[in-house]
Amino acid sequence: MSNTALLIIDMHVGNFSEPNPVYNANELLGKVKSLIRRARSAQTPIIYVQNNGSTGDPDEYSTPGWEIHPTIQPAEEDVVTQKQTPDAFHETNLHHELKSREIKRLIIVGLQTEYCIDTTCRRAFTLGYEVTLVKDAHSTWDSSTFTAQQIIEHHNNVLGGWFATLKDKREIKF
């Protein structure tokens, strides 16, 4: 589908580092890598969103932790968009990039489920995009109240009820 893009959010080295890597880190990297390979094969545009974290954050701007994980490095033809908030569209060039490529459908993966994934899915929906959230290719950390798995399941239920179509990685078609 020429009007589709794979949107990869906040897959920074620092989010996969010890002592506190994101939940199911290696599995997530493997799934995203597989989706990238399939998207490239179908000549589907790939857009990376990279958060510019604050001092001391795992994704602090221009530090080794801020770099996109080497397992899923962008290719020369990929777009990398910088953001400062959980909303990948807020004060970024993302909407312009998508419109210039006539993208109408977004397949969303990455981090962090309850912040950037949630906010970007909702915003994409309100901007008129057809949103597909890969329900087994986004992640987070345990909170003081819920496990990472509970947070992921909750957000899949909430987002899939209105803002996105939910699909497993294996169901994604480019």
Secondary structure in CASP SS format (residue, H / E / C, confidence):
PFRMAT SS
TARGET T0000
AUTHOR 0000-0000-0000
METHOD secondary structure of the structure
MODEL  1
M C 1.00
S C 1.00
N C 1.00
T E 1.00
A E 1.00
L E 1.00
L E 1.00
I E 1.00
I E 1.00
D C 1.00
M C 1.00
H E 1.00
V H 1.00
G H 1.00
N H 1.00
F H 1.00
S C 1.00
E C 1.00
P C 1.00
N C 1.00
P C 1.00
V C 1.00
Y C 1.00
N C 1.00
A H 1.00
N H 1.00
E H 1.00
L H 1.00
L H 1.00
G H 1.00
K H 1.00
V H 1.00
K H 1.00
S H 1.00
L H 1.00
I H 1.00
R H 1.00
R H 1.00
A H 1.00
R H 1.00
S H 1.00
A C 1.00
Q C 1.00
T C 1.00
P C 1.00
I E 1.00
I E 1.00
Y E 1.00
V E 1.00
Q E 1.00
N E 1.00
N C 1.00
G E 1.00
S C 1.00
T C 1.00
G C 1.00
D C 1.00
P C 1.00
D C 1.00
E E 1.00
Y C 1.00
S C 1.00
T C 1.00
P H 1.00
G H 1.00
W H 1.00
E C 1.00
I E 1.00
H C 1.00
P H 1.00
T H 1.00
I H 1.00
Q C 1.00
P C 1.00
A C 1.00
E C 1.00
E C 1.00
D C 1.00
V E 1.00
V E 1.00
T E 1.00
Q E 1.00
K E 1.00
Q C 1.00
T C 1.00
P C 1.00
D C 1.00
A C 1.00
F C 1.00
H C 1.00
E C 1.00
T C 1.00
N C 1.00
L H 1.00
H H 1.00
H H 1.00
E H 1.00
L H 1.00
K H 1.00
S H 1.00
R C 1.00
E C 1.00
I C 1.00
K C 1.00
R E 1.00
L E 1.00
I E 1.00
I E 1.00
V E 1.00
G E 1.00
L E 1.00
Q C 1.00
T H 1.00
E H 1.00
Y H 1.00
C H 1.00
I H 1.00
D H 1.00
T H 1.00
T H 1.00
C H 1.00
R H 1.00
R H 1.00
A H 1.00
F H 1.00
T H 1.00
L C 1.00
G C 1.00
Y C 1.00
E E 1.00
V E 1.00
T E 1.00
L E 1.00
V E 1.00
K E 1.00
D E 1.00
A E 1.00
H E 1.00
S E 1.00
T C 1.00
W C 1.00
D C 1.00
S C 1.00
S C 1.00
T C 1.00
F C 1.00
T C 1.00
A H 1.00
Q H 1.00
Q H 1.00
I H 1.00
I H 1.00
E H 1.00
H H 1.00
H H 1.00
N H 1.00
N H 1.00
V H 1.00
L H 1.00
G H 1.00
G C 1.00
W C 1.00
F C 1.00
A C 1.00
T E 1.00
L E 1.00
K E 1.00
D C 1.00
K H 1.00
R H 1.00
E H 1.00
I C 1.00
K C 1.00
F C 1.00
END
